[in-house]
Amino acid sequence: MSSRATVWRERLNGFSRRDLFRGGGWLAALGLLPKRPAVAAARPAPGLSVGRDLYQSIGVRPLINCKGTFTIISGSQTLPEVKAAMEEASRHYVHLDELMEAVGARLAELTQAPWGIVTAGCAAALTHATAACVAGADPEKMQRLPNVQGLKSEVIMPRSSRNVYDHAIRMLGVHIVEVDTKEQYLAAINENTAMVCILGGPSDKFLDEVAEATKPKGVPILVDAAAEELTIPNIHLKRGATMVAYSGGKCIRGPQCAGLLLGPKDLLQAAWLNSAPHHAFGRSLKVGKEEIMGMLAAVEMWVKRDHQAEWRTWESWLANISSKVASIPSVRTEVLQPSEGLSNHAPRLRISWDAERVGIAGNELEKYLYDNEPRIVLGGSTGAWGSNQQSSISIMPYMMMPGDDKIVAARLYEVLSKPPQIRRAPEESGPPAAVAGQWNVRLDFVRGSANHVLFFEQQGENITGMHRGSMLAGDLRGTVKGNHVRFRSSFPYEGTRINYQFEGRLENGALAGLVDLGEYGTARWTGRRHQYGNGERRRGA
C-alpha cells in the first residue's frame, strides 16, 4: 500500500471499512472525464497477489465510485450473498440446460413473470431475444443467422429509443425501422416485422397502445430496461410488453457480466437455445454456472433488501459530504432528487463554487481527484478555468460503499479549501493562423489508418465546416489561437455517434496533432492543404 494511502487511512481511522482502494478500470469513455486521462497505474509488484492488493499487484489502481453504474468503471459491486453463491457454484458440475430450466422456474416465482433466463449482460439479452424472434428454435434458421434472407428481419423502434446498445440487435442482420408517432408504429407493422424494441423510460409512452395493436399480429415487444430497478410485478409486462431485459451488474448488484431476460416461457427457451452452450449465433455470449447462480442470488436478495433503508443511507452519506464542504467560502450544495423513471434512481449531491474565488475549476477538480490518491471518480463536472462559468461536480451515492463518504468529504474539503497548483497551458499569442479551405487528413489509429477530408470556414479565431470520413460526415466547430487548432466533430450512425476531438498545430504549412476518439482511444492526425488542379474550384468560389 502506498504511503499516501496509509496517511489517509490514519487520518480517517475513526470508522471501519474494507480496503480504501478497490476494483475498477481507467475511465476511457468520452464525456466521463473532461479530457481523456493517461492510464494511471500503481507501482507494479512481482506478480499477481490474491488478496486486498489484488489489482495493485498487477499495476492497476482501483477507485472510489461516486459516479454510478457505468460499465467502464466496472458497474457495481456484487452483494456478499452473490459472491457466496458464485463461489459455491464453482465447486460443482451441472448440466446447463437443466440448470437454466430450474433457474427459469425460480425466477418466475420471484419476479411474478412467466419465465426468466440469465444472460451474459443486458446486451446479450437483447441479442438472444432478437434471435428468438427471428429464428425461433428452428435449428436451420438458427444456423443461418446473421443471414436473414427469407426470415422476418425488421425491428420497429422509436427514434427516441435508438442508442449505442441497439448494436446488440443489429448484429443479427436485422433492419431497424424508426418511428416517432403511434400512427407510424401501427403503419410499420407488416409480415416482415420480427419484433418491436423500446427503451424503457420516456420512449415507452405508447407501449400500451402498441401492445394492443401488435398482440393480434403475434409481434413480440421487447423493453430494454438495463439500468432500471426491478419492479415486481413487472411494470413493463403489465403494460403489454412481451419481454423485458435488465442488466445484472447495476442496481440489482449481481455479477457484472450477467443479465436478466423475463417473458413467456416458449420465447425465452428459444432465446436460451440461441445462446451458449448451444451452437448458434449467440454461442460467443456465454454465461457460466457461476454467473447464473450469482444472478439468481441477486434476484433473491432484491426481494429481501430494505430499499427504503438504502435510500436513507445514501442521503446520510450526501449529508456528511455536504456538511464538510459547505463551510468553504462560495461553495454551495444541493441535493437533487431523481427525475421520473426507474434508471439510476437515487439522490445526488451537486457541489458548486466560484472557480476564480476558490482557485480550481470543475473539470480540473474532477481530473485531479481521478489522477491522484485516493482515486475518486465523480459525476460530470461543469466549468473550465477562464470560462466564467460556475463550476460544479456531482456525487452519486448509488454505488458508494460504507466509509466512502468520509474519505470523499475529507478529500473534497482538502482540495477545495487549499487547491493544488494546476498546470494550465498558456494561451497561444499572435493572430490566428489562416486555415480556411480543404485539408486532406490522415488518421493513424492504434492499428490501421484512414484518409479523411476537412473543410474549414474561418472568421477570426472561430472555425466551422465539415469533416468527411471514410463513409460518414458531420459538421465541425472549433477555434484557432495563434498556430494552435482545436475543433470537434460528430458522425451520426444508426443509434450512436462517433465523436472526434482534434487538437494540433500548424507548422511549415502542415497540421498535425492528436485526435481523441473517446472510448475508442486516440489517433495521430496529419493534414495538408488540398492542391487544386486546373479543373477544380475552391469550395465556395
GUDRENKOL-675579 format. One record per residue (C-alpha): residue number from 1; residue in one letter; chain; x, y, z. Coordinates in pm, whole numbers, plus 50000, padded with zeros to 5 digits. Layout:
(site NUM, A, A, (X, Y, Z))
...
***
This chain:
(site 1, M, A, (50000, 50000, 50000))
(site 2, S, A, (50136, 50345, 49916))
(site 3, S, A, (50249, 50581, 50190))
(site 4, R, A, (49988, 50836, 50079))
(site 5, A, A, (49709, 50581, 50121))
(site 6, T, A, (49847, 50492, 50464))
(site 7, V, A, (49839, 50859, 50566))
(site 8, W, A, (49478, 50881, 50456))
(site 9, R, A, (49384, 50568, 50649))
(site 10, E, A, (49545, 50708, 50963))
(site 11, R, A, (49374, 51042, 50911))
(site 12, L, A, (49035, 50871, 50883))
(site 13, N, A, (49080, 50596, 51142))
(site 14, G, A, (48754, 50680, 51318))
(site 15, F, A, (48550, 50439, 51107))
(site 16, S, A, (48556, 50080, 50991))
(site 17, R, A, (48555, 49982, 50625))
(site 18, R, A, (48728, 49748, 50387))
(site 19, D, A, (49028, 49842, 50173))
(site 20, L, A, (49050, 50207, 50071))
(site 21, F, A, (49102, 50126, 49706))
(site 22, R, A, (48900, 49878, 49508))
(site 23, G, A, (48815, 49733, 49170))
(site 24, G, A, (48774, 49937, 48860))
(site 25, G, A, (48934, 50030, 48533))
(site 26, W, A, (49050, 50356, 48389))
(site 27, L, A, (48784, 50597, 48275))
(site 28, A, A, (48801, 50596, 47899))
(site 29, A, A, (48463, 50685, 47753))
(site 30, L, A, (48421, 51031, 47604))
(site 31, G, A, (48233, 51257, 47842))
(site 32, L, A, (48314, 51067, 48159))
(site 33, L, A, (48609, 51300, 48216))
(site 34, P, A, (48662, 51646, 48073))
(site 35, K, A, (48966, 51517, 47887))
(site 36, R, A, (49094, 51165, 47824))
(site 37, P, A, (49345, 51089, 48102))
(site 38, A, A, (49665, 50899, 48064))
(site 39, V, A, (49647, 50547, 48200))
(site 40, A, A, (49731, 50584, 48568))
(site 41, A, A, (49896, 50271, 48704))
(site 42, A, A, (50001, 50166, 49050))
(site 43, R, A, (50356, 50056, 49116))
(site 44, P, A, (50369, 49701, 48979))
(site 45, A, A, (50453, 49412, 49210))
(site 46, P, A, (50649, 49099, 49109))
(site 47, G, A, (50326, 48918, 49017))
(site 48, L, A, (49961, 48855, 49095))
(site 49, S, A, (49884, 48859, 49466))
(site 50, V, A, (49535, 48733, 49552))
(site 51, G, A, (49424, 48943, 49845))
(site 52, R, A, (49343, 49301, 49939))
(site 53, D, A, (49602, 49434, 49693))
(site 54, L, A, (49487, 49215, 49404))
(site 55, Y, A, (49468, 49492, 49145))
(site 56, Q, A, (49769, 49686, 49270))
(site 57, S, A, (49979, 49372, 49236))
(site 58, I, A, (49948, 49393, 48856))
(site 59, G, A, (49980, 49771, 48839))
(site 60, V, A, (49611, 49874, 48832))
(site 61, R, A, (49482, 50145, 49065))
(site 62, P, A, (49129, 50081, 49198))
(site 63, L, A, (48893, 50371, 49260))
(site 64, I, A, (48608, 50503, 49472))
(site 65, N, A, (48293, 50520, 49262))
(site 66, C, A, (48091, 50838, 49313))
(site 67, K, A, (47954, 50832, 48959))
(site 68, G, A, (47720, 50535, 48923))
(site 69, T, A, (47675, 50206, 48741))
(site 70, F, A, (47900, 50266, 48441))
(site 71, T, A, (48046, 49952, 48288))
(site 72, I, A, (48375, 50129, 48208))
(site 73, I, A, (48435, 50166, 48583))
(site 74, S, A, (48315, 49809, 48644))
(site 75, G, A, (47950, 49878, 48719))
(site 76, S, A, (47858, 49778, 49073))
(site 77, Q, A, (47992, 49556, 49348))
(site 78, T, A, (47823, 49221, 49389))
(site 79, L, A, (47638, 49156, 49713))
(site 80, P, A, (47801, 48923, 49968))
(site 81, E, A, (47528, 48667, 49903))
(site 82, V, A, (47606, 48680, 49531))
(site 83, K, A, (47976, 48622, 49595))
(site 84, A, A, (47892, 48326, 49817))
(site 85, A, A, (47661, 48174, 49556))
(site 86, M, A, (47920, 48211, 49280))
(site 87, E, A, (48193, 48062, 49497))
(site 88, E, A, (47981, 47758, 49583))
(site 89, A, A, (47858, 47718, 49224))
(site 90, S, A, (48219, 47697, 49106))
(site 91, R, A, (48273, 47383, 49314))
(site 92, H, A, (48031, 47159, 49123))
(site 93, Y, A, (47950, 47035, 48773))
(site 94, V, A, (47595, 47068, 48642))
(site 95, H, A, (47416, 47029, 48310))
(site 96, L, A, (47349, 47385, 48193))
(site 97, D, A, (47013, 47310, 48027))
(site 98, E, A, (46888, 47152, 48350))
(site 99, L, A, (47027, 47444, 48548))
(site 100, M, A, (46860, 47711, 48335))
(site 101, E, A, (46529, 47521, 48345))
(site 102, A, A, (46535, 47525, 48726))
(site 103, V, A, (46658, 47885, 48744))
(site 104, G, A, (46390, 47996, 48497))
(site 105, A, A, (46118, 47847, 48716))
(site 106, R, A, (46260, 48012, 49028))
(site 107, L, A, (46295, 48349, 48855))
(site 108, A, A, (45929, 48322, 48756))
(site 109, E, A, (45834, 48269, 49122))
(site 110, L, A, (46046, 48562, 49242))
(site 111, T, A, (45956, 48816, 48973))
(site 112, Q, A, (45597, 48708, 48901))
(site 113, A, A, (45694, 48696, 48531))
(site 114, P, A, (45602, 48391, 48322))
(site 115, W, A, (45966, 48281, 48292))
(site 116, G, A, (46323, 48406, 48315))
(site 117, I, A, (46672, 48329, 48190))
(site 118, V, A, (47016, 48460, 48284))
(site 119, T, A, (47230, 48605, 48005))
(site 120, A, A, (47583, 48743, 47970))
(site 121, G, A, (47468, 49100, 48038))
(site 122, C, A, (47170, 49302, 47916))
(site 123, A, A, (47317, 49346, 47567))
(site 124, A, A, (47333, 48966, 47537))
(site 125, A, A, (46968, 48950, 47644))
(site 126, L, A, (46880, 49186, 47357))
(site 127, T, A, (47073, 48967, 47112))
(site 128, H, A, (46918, 48640, 47226))
(site 129, A, A, (46568, 48786, 47235))
(site 130, T, A, (46610, 48914, 46880))
(site 131, A, A, (46741, 48575, 46763))
(site 132, A, A, (46440, 48405, 46920))
(site 133, C, A, (46202, 48643, 46741))
(site 134, V, A, (46376, 48593, 46405))
(site 135, A, A, (46462, 48221, 46410))
(site 136, G, A, (46262, 48078, 46698))
(site 137, A, A, (46401, 47738, 46796))
(site 138, D, A, (46432, 47610, 46437))
(site 139, P, A, (46793, 47482, 46404))
(site 140, E, A, (46807, 47552, 46029))
(site 141, K, A, (46704, 47913, 46076))
(site 142, M, A, (46931, 47950, 46378))
(site 143, Q, A, (47234, 47835, 46180))
(site 144, R, A, (47167, 48089, 45905))
(site 145, L, A, (47193, 48394, 46129))
(site 146, P, A, (47301, 48666, 46065))
(site 147, N, A, (47178, 48587, 45713))
(site 148, V, A, (46813, 48687, 45749))
(site 149, Q, A, (46710, 48640, 45386))
(site 150, G, A, (46364, 48487, 45382))
(site 151, L, A, (46319, 48542, 45758))
(site 152, K, A, (46140, 48817, 45946))
(site 153, S, A, (46409, 49082, 45952))
(site 154, E, A, (46264, 49416, 46063))
(site 155, V, A, (46267, 49554, 46416))
(site 156, I, A, (46049, 49858, 46485))
(site 157, M, A, (46200, 50105, 46728))
(site 158, P, A, (46106, 50460, 46833))
(site 159, R, A, (46361, 50713, 46717))
(site 160, S, A, (46397, 50826, 47079))
(site 161, S, A, (46494, 50470, 47176))
(site 162, R, A, (46791, 50450, 46939))
(site 163, N, A, (47117, 50427, 47133))
(site 164, V, A, (47461, 50270, 47125))
(site 165, Y, A, (47328, 49944, 47266))
(site 166, D, A, (47097, 49866, 46977))
(site 167, H, A, (47407, 49728, 46804))
(site 168, A, A, (47326, 49415, 47007))
(site 169, I, A, (47008, 49389, 46796))
(site 170, R, A, (47152, 49498, 46462))
(site 171, M, A, (47427, 49236, 46482))
(site 172, L, A, (47164, 48973, 46392))
(site 173, G, A, (47142, 49130, 46045))
(site 174, V, A, (46801, 49286, 46102))
(site 175, H, A, (46698, 49629, 45978))
(site 176, I, A, (46570, 49880, 46234))
(site 177, V, A, (46263, 50076, 46126))
(site 178, E, A, (46244, 50409, 46310))
(site 179, V, A, (45910, 50558, 46409))
(site 180, D, A, (45806, 50869, 46601))
(site 181, T, A, (45431, 50851, 46649))
(site 182, K, A, (45170, 50592, 46741))
(site 183, E, A, (45035, 50606, 46385))
(site 184, Q, A, (45381, 50534, 46243))
(site 185, Y, A, (45416, 50240, 46481))
(site 186, L, A, (45097, 50085, 46352))
(site 187, A, A, (45174, 50157, 45986))
(site 188, A, A, (45520, 49999, 46016))
(site 189, I, A, (45394, 49657, 46129))
(site 190, N, A, (45393, 49406, 45842))
(site 191, E, A, (45461, 49041, 45766))
(site 192, N, A, (45838, 49110, 45786))
(site 193, T, A, (45828, 49252, 46141))
(site 194, A, A, (46021, 49032, 46382))
(site 195, M, A, (45963, 49243, 46694))
(site 196, V, A, (45925, 49589, 46842))
(site 197, C, A, (46201, 49714, 47074))
(site 198, I, A, (46156, 50005, 47313))
(site 199, L, A, (46399, 50164, 47557))
(site 200, G, A, (46239, 50187, 47900))
(site 201, G, A, (46161, 50540, 48012))
(site 202, P, A, (46022, 50832, 47812))
(site 203, S, A, (46039, 50629, 47490))
(site 204, D, A, (45775, 50382, 47612))
(site 205, K, A, (45485, 50631, 47622))
(site 206, F, A, (45296, 50440, 47350))
(site 207, L, A, (45368, 50094, 47494))
(site 208, D, A, (45007, 50016, 47596))
(site 209, E, A, (44859, 50115, 47259))
(site 210, V, A, (45136, 49948, 47057))
(site 211, A, A, (45088, 49628, 47259))
(site 212, E, A, (44717, 49635, 47182))
(site 213, A, A, (44795, 49658, 46810))
(site 214, T, A, (45079, 49404, 46798))
(site 215, K, A, (44926, 49129, 47011))
(site 216, P, A, (44673, 49012, 46747))
(site 217, K, A, (44953, 49008, 46489))
(site 218, G, A, (45181, 48799, 46710))
(site 219, V, A, (45462, 49059, 46709))
(site 220, P, A, (45661, 49049, 47037))
(site 221, I, A, (45762, 49369, 47218))
(site 222, L, A, (46099, 49381, 47393))
(site 223, V, A, (46172, 49653, 47652))
(site 224, D, A, (46537, 49739, 47725))
(site 225, A, A, (46535, 49824, 48097))
(site 226, A, A, (46909, 49776, 48153))
(site 227, A, A, (46972, 50027, 48433))
(site 228, E, A, (46624, 50019, 48582))
(site 229, E, A, (46515, 49889, 48918))
(site 230, L, A, (46346, 49551, 48901))
(site 231, T, A, (45974, 49605, 48958))
(site 232, I, A, (45755, 49322, 49092))
(site 233, P, A, (45508, 49264, 48937))
(site 234, N, A, (45689, 49392, 48632))
(site 235, I, A, (45564, 49731, 48518))
(site 236, H, A, (45655, 49673, 48150))
(site 237, L, A, (45499, 49329, 48125))
(site 238, K, A, (45182, 49462, 48290))
(site 239, R, A, (45159, 49731, 48021))
(site 240, G, A, (45176, 49477, 47742))
(site 241, A, A, (45545, 49417, 47674))
(site 242, T, A, (45631, 49058, 47582))
(site 243, M, A, (45986, 49056, 47719))
(site 244, V, A, (46198, 49286, 47936))
(site 245, A, A, (46578, 49284, 47971))
(site 246, Y, A, (46784, 49401, 48270))
(site 247, S, A, (47150, 49440, 48349))
(site 248, G, A, (47251, 49214, 48634))
(site 249, G, A, (47553, 49420, 48736))
(site 250, K, A, (47384, 49752, 48803))
(site 251, C, A, (47127, 49824, 49076))
(site 252, I, A, (47042, 49454, 49121))
(site 253, R, A, (47411, 49407, 49216))
(site 254, G, A, (47452, 49068, 49059))
(site 255, P, A, (47755, 48959, 48856))
(site 256, Q, A, (47885, 49234, 48629))
(site 257, C, A, (47876, 49003, 48324))
(site 258, A, A, (47520, 48883, 48383))
(site 259, G, A, (47180, 48999, 48266))
(site 260, L, A, (46818, 48903, 48314))
(site 261, L, A, (46552, 48838, 48050))
(site 262, L, A, (46188, 48797, 48159))
(site 263, G, A, (45894, 48692, 47944))
(site 264, P, A, (45693, 48394, 47812))
(site 265, K, A, (45846, 48052, 47863))
(site 266, D, A, (45848, 47940, 47499))
(site 267, L, A, (46011, 48259, 47370))
(site 268, L, A, (46271, 48263, 47648))
(site 269, Q, A, (46351, 47897, 47600))
(site 270, A, A, (46412, 47978, 47232))
(site 271, A, A, (46636, 48268, 47340))
(site 272, W, A, (46831, 48025, 47559))
(site 273, L, A, (46870, 47779, 47270))
(site 274, N, A, (47009, 48064, 47059))
(site 275, S, A, (47279, 48127, 47323))
(site 276, A, A, (47569, 47929, 47465))
(site 277, P, A, (47626, 47644, 47536))
(site 278, H, A, (47430, 47577, 47216))
(site 279, H, A, (47599, 47620, 46880))
(site 280, A, A, (47406, 47912, 46737))
(site 281, F, A, (47466, 48283, 46674))
(site 282, G, A, (47486, 48358, 47048))
(site 283, R, A, (47749, 48092, 47122))
(site 284, S, A, (48009, 48361, 47195))
(site 285, L, A, (47784, 48525, 47457))
(site 286, K, A, (47845, 48258, 47717))
(site 287, V, A, (47712, 48277, 48072))
(site 288, G, A, (47859, 48023, 48314))
(site 289, K, A, (47711, 47838, 48609))
(site 290, E, A, (47874, 48088, 48846))
(site 291, E, A, (47705, 48389, 48684))
(site 292, I, A, (47374, 48203, 48656))
(site 293, M, A, (47363, 48121, 49026))
(site 294, G, A, (47504, 48460, 49122))
(site 295, M, A, (47229, 48633, 48923))
(site 296, L, A, (46964, 48418, 49084))
(site 297, A, A, (47106, 48504, 49428))
(site 298, A, A, (47093, 48876, 49339))
(site 299, V, A, (46723, 48850, 49247))
(site 300, E, A, (46656, 48651, 49566))
(site 301, M, A, (46817, 48937, 49760))
(site 302, W, A, (46634, 49205, 49559))
(site 303, V, A, (46303, 49091, 49709))
(site 304, K, A, (46457, 49086, 50059))
(site 305, R, A, (46658, 49410, 50057))
(site 306, D, A, (46529, 49710, 50253))
(site 307, H, A, (46531, 49961, 49968))
(site 308, Q, A, (46400, 50245, 50185))
(site 309, A, A, (46684, 50191, 50432))
(site 310, E, A, (46933, 50200, 50142))
(site 311, W, A, (46786, 50532, 50031))
(site 312, R, A, (46823, 50677, 50383))
(site 313, T, A, (47185, 50560, 50389))
(site 314, W, A, (47256, 50736, 50059))
(site 315, E, A, (47102, 51056, 50193))
(site 316, S, A, (47314, 51033, 50509))
(site 317, W, A, (47631, 50997, 50303))
(site 318, L, A, (47541, 51303, 50095))
(site 319, A, A, (47463, 51496, 50413))
(site 320, N, A, (47805, 51409, 50557))
(site 321, I, A, (47982, 51531, 50242))
(site 322, S, A, (47767, 51844, 50223))
(site 323, S, A, (47828, 51946, 50585))
(site 324, K, A, (48204, 51908, 50535))
(site 325, V, A, (48244, 52121, 50223))
(site 326, A, A, (47969, 52380, 50281))
(site 327, S, A, (48190, 52580, 50517))
(site 328, I, A, (48428, 52673, 50234))
(site 329, P, A, (48364, 53027, 50100))
(site 330, S, A, (48150, 53037, 49784))
(site 331, V, A, (48079, 52661, 49798))
(site 332, R, A, (47711, 52568, 49780))
(site 333, T, A, (47548, 52225, 49796))
(site 334, E, A, (47214, 52097, 49681))
(site 335, V, A, (47055, 51752, 49694))
(site 336, L, A, (46890, 51666, 49363))
(site 337, Q, A, (46608, 51412, 49367))
(site 338, P, A, (46592, 51175, 49069))
(site 339, S, A, (46362, 51261, 48782))
(site 340, E, A, (46082, 51030, 48679))
(site 341, G, A, (46189, 50687, 48569))
(site 342, L, A, (46349, 50379, 48719))
(site 343, S, A, (46706, 50407, 48586))
(site 344, N, A, (46986, 50521, 48820))
(site 345, H, A, (46719, 50603, 49074))
(site 346, A, A, (46898, 50771, 49364))
(site 347, P, A, (46952, 51120, 49507))
(site 348, R, A, (47261, 51317, 49400))
(site 349, L, A, (47459, 51594, 49564))
(site 350, R, A, (47560, 51888, 49349))
(site 351, I, A, (47852, 52093, 49478))
(site 352, S, A, (47905, 52427, 49305))
(site 353, W, A, (48151, 52711, 49358))
(site 354, D, A, (48315, 53019, 49208))
(site 355, A, A, (48629, 52889, 49039))
(site 356, E, A, (48805, 53226, 49043))
(site 357, R, A, (48748, 53262, 49416))
(site 358, V, A, (48830, 52902, 49511))
(site 359, G, A, (49119, 52860, 49268))
(site 360, I, A, (49020, 52546, 49081))
(site 361, A, A, (48763, 52476, 48809))
(site 362, G, A, (48518, 52188, 48796))
(site 363, N, A, (48692, 51992, 48521))
(site 364, E, A, (49027, 52041, 48696))
(site 365, L, A, (48889, 51909, 49026))
(site 366, E, A, (48738, 51604, 48860))
(site 367, K, A, (49062, 51518, 48682))
(site 368, Y, A, (49280, 51587, 48987))
(site 369, L, A, (49079, 51353, 49210))
(site 370, Y, A, (49089, 51086, 48941))
(site 371, D, A, (49464, 51114, 48885))
(site 372, N, A, (49572, 51122, 49250))
(site 373, E, A, (49519, 50918, 49565))
(site 374, P, A, (49275, 50825, 49699))
(site 375, R, A, (49146, 50781, 49346))
(site 376, I, A, (48789, 50914, 49320))
(site 377, V, A, (48558, 50918, 49018))
(site 378, L, A, (48297, 51196, 49035))
(site 379, G, A, (47994, 51280, 48828))
(site 380, G, A, (48021, 51506, 48524))
(site 381, S, A, (48181, 51837, 48608))
(site 382, T, A, (48096, 52180, 48472))
(site 383, G, A, (48322, 52479, 48438))
(site 384, A, A, (48667, 52519, 48288))
(site 385, W, A, (48929, 52766, 48403))
(site 386, G, A, (48877, 53108, 48248))
(site 387, S, A, (48533, 53023, 48109))
(site 388, N, A, (48347, 53247, 48359))
(site 389, Q, A, (48114, 52951, 48407))
(site 390, Q, A, (48003, 52837, 48751))
(site 391, S, A, (48196, 52526, 48846))
(site 392, S, A, (48030, 52217, 48988))
(site 393, I, A, (48060, 51843, 49036))
(site 394, S, A, (47804, 51586, 49143))
(site 395, I, A, (47817, 51294, 49384))
(site 396, M, A, (47609, 50985, 49305))
(site 397, P, A, (47595, 50760, 49614))
(site 398, Y, A, (47434, 50470, 49426))
(site 399, M, A, (47747, 50255, 49415))
(site 400, M, A, (47946, 50405, 49701))
(site 401, M, A, (48048, 50169, 49979))
(site 402, P, A, (48040, 50222, 50359))
(site 403, G, A, (48311, 50466, 50461))
(site 404, D, A, (48349, 50622, 50116))
(site 405, D, A, (48154, 50930, 50227))
(site 406, K, A, (48413, 51014, 50492))
(site 407, I, A, (48703, 50975, 50252))
(site 408, V, A, (48531, 51176, 49978))
(site 409, A, A, (48421, 51451, 50219))
(site 410, A, A, (48772, 51493, 50360))
(site 411, R, A, (48932, 51487, 50017))
(site 412, L, A, (48693, 51741, 49867))
(site 413, Y, A, (48740, 51970, 50164))
(site 414, E, A, (49118, 51946, 50132))
(site 415, V, A, (49125, 52022, 49760))
(site 416, L, A, (48859, 52296, 49760))
(site 417, S, A, (48997, 52474, 50067))
(site 418, K, A, (49362, 52451, 49957))
(site 419, P, A, (49364, 52386, 49583))
(site 420, P, A, (49676, 52229, 49435))
(site 421, Q, A, (49878, 52412, 49175))
(site 422, I, A, (49728, 52321, 48839))
(site 423, R, A, (49949, 52337, 48533))
(site 424, R, A, (49746, 52526, 48277))
(site 425, A, A, (49864, 52553, 47919))
(site 426, P, A, (49935, 52915, 47827))
(site 427, E, A, (49714, 53069, 47562))
(site 428, E, A, (49870, 53099, 47219))
(site 429, S, A, (49965, 53454, 47129))
(site 430, G, A, (49961, 53629, 46797))
(site 431, P, A, (49698, 53644, 46523))
(site 432, P, A, (49515, 53325, 46435))
(site 433, A, A, (49673, 53120, 46159))
(site 434, A, A, (49481, 53107, 45832))
(site 435, V, A, (49341, 52756, 45791))
(site 436, A, A, (49035, 52814, 45570))
(site 437, G, A, (48993, 52571, 45283))
(site 438, Q, A, (49014, 52199, 45221))
(site 439, W, A, (49263, 51977, 45404))
(site 440, N, A, (49342, 51615, 45327))
(site 441, V, A, (49396, 51436, 45656))
(site 442, R, A, (49543, 51101, 45755))
(site 443, L, A, (49442, 50940, 46086))
(site 444, D, A, (49676, 50675, 46227))
(site 445, F, A, (49492, 50458, 46481))
(site 446, V, A, (49644, 50212, 46723))
(site 447, R, A, (49603, 49974, 46433))
(site 448, G, A, (49522, 50084, 46081))
(site 449, S, A, (49476, 50427, 45926))
(site 450, A, A, (49215, 50624, 45732))
(site 451, N, A, (49205, 50920, 45497))
(site 452, H, A, (48958, 51197, 45587))
(site 453, V, A, (48884, 51542, 45447))
(site 454, L, A, (48831, 51864, 45642))
(site 455, F, A, (48661, 52174, 45506))
(site 456, F, A, (48730, 52485, 45720))
(site 457, E, A, (48550, 52817, 45707))
(site 458, Q, A, (48716, 53077, 45928))
(site 459, Q, A, (48612, 53404, 46088))
(site 460, G, A, (48894, 53529, 46307))
(site 461, E, A, (48959, 53271, 46576))
(site 462, N, A, (48641, 53072, 46504))
(site 463, I, A, (48624, 52786, 46255))
(site 464, T, A, (48324, 52591, 46128))
(site 465, G, A, (48292, 52348, 45844))
(site 466, M, A, (48256, 51982, 45759))
(site 467, H, A, (48450, 51667, 45844))
(site 468, R, A, (48416, 51386, 45591))
(site 469, G, A, (48534, 51043, 45699))
(site 470, S, A, (48571, 50716, 45512))
(site 471, M, A, (48193, 50671, 45481))
(site 472, L, A, (48031, 50924, 45717))
(site 473, A, A, (48033, 51302, 45751))
(site 474, G, A, (47943, 51566, 46009))
(site 475, D, A, (47980, 51932, 46095))
(site 476, L, A, (48283, 52062, 46281))
(site 477, R, A, (48333, 52360, 46509))
(site 478, G, A, (48637, 52496, 46691))
(site 479, T, A, (48898, 52767, 46733))
(site 480, V, A, (49236, 52878, 46605))
(site 481, K, A, (49458, 53063, 46852))
(site 482, G, A, (49794, 53150, 46708))
(site 483, N, A, (49907, 52829, 46539))
(site 484, H, A, (49705, 52610, 46774))
(site 485, V, A, (49394, 52446, 46623))
(site 486, R, A, (49122, 52274, 46825))
(site 487, F, A, (48786, 52150, 46695))
(site 488, R, A, (48520, 51881, 46740))
(site 489, S, A, (48305, 51684, 46501))
(site 490, S, A, (48046, 51411, 46533))
(site 491, F, A, (47923, 51147, 46288))
(site 492, P, A, (47574, 51006, 46349))
(site 493, Y, A, (47534, 50639, 46264))
(site 494, E, A, (47231, 50422, 46343))
(site 495, G, A, (47172, 50465, 46718))
(site 496, T, A, (47510, 50611, 46804))
(site 497, R, A, (47758, 50886, 46725))
(site 498, I, A, (48129, 50870, 46651))
(site 499, N, A, (48292, 51169, 46819))
(site 500, Y, A, (48621, 51332, 46725))
(site 501, Q, A, (48811, 51591, 46925))
(site 502, F, A, (49105, 51724, 46724))
(site 503, E, A, (49395, 51922, 46866))
(site 504, G, A, (49707, 52020, 46676))
(site 505, R, A, (49937, 52288, 46540))
(site 506, L, A, (50008, 52444, 46204))
(site 507, E, A, (50378, 52428, 46126))
(site 508, N, A, (50555, 52452, 45793))
(site 509, G, A, (50224, 52452, 45610))
(site 510, A, A, (50102, 52125, 45767))
(site 511, L, A, (49863, 52043, 46050))
(site 512, A, A, (49949, 51771, 46298))
(site 513, G, A, (49836, 51656, 46641))
(site 514, L, A, (49621, 51409, 46828))
(site 515, V, A, (49251, 51327, 46797))
(site 516, D, A, (49058, 51196, 47096))
(site 517, L, A, (48817, 50921, 46990))
(site 518, G, A, (48653, 50883, 47331))
(site 519, E, A, (48612, 50519, 47426))
(site 520, Y, A, (48798, 50415, 47109))
(site 521, G, A, (49129, 50567, 47218))
(site 522, T, A, (49338, 50828, 47040))
(site 523, A, A, (49488, 50864, 46695))
(site 524, R, A, (49757, 51080, 46542))
(site 525, W, A, (49649, 51304, 46259))
(site 526, T, A, (49833, 51496, 45992))
(site 527, G, A, (49681, 51726, 45734))
(site 528, R, A, (49793, 51910, 45423))
(site 529, R, A, (49607, 52161, 45214))
(site 530, H, A, (49437, 52019, 44912))
(site 531, Q, A, (49619, 52112, 44595))
(site 532, Y, A, (49361, 52221, 44342))
(site 533, G, A, (49421, 52128, 43981))
(site 534, N, A, (49325, 52331, 43678))
(site 535, G, A, (48983, 52170, 43659))
(site 536, E, A, (48895, 52223, 44026))
(site 537, R, A, (48746, 52519, 44200))
(site 538, R, A, (48781, 52608, 44564))
(site 539, R, A, (48482, 52541, 44784))
(site 540, G, A, (48260, 52846, 44790))
(site 541, A, A, (48431, 53003, 44490))
***
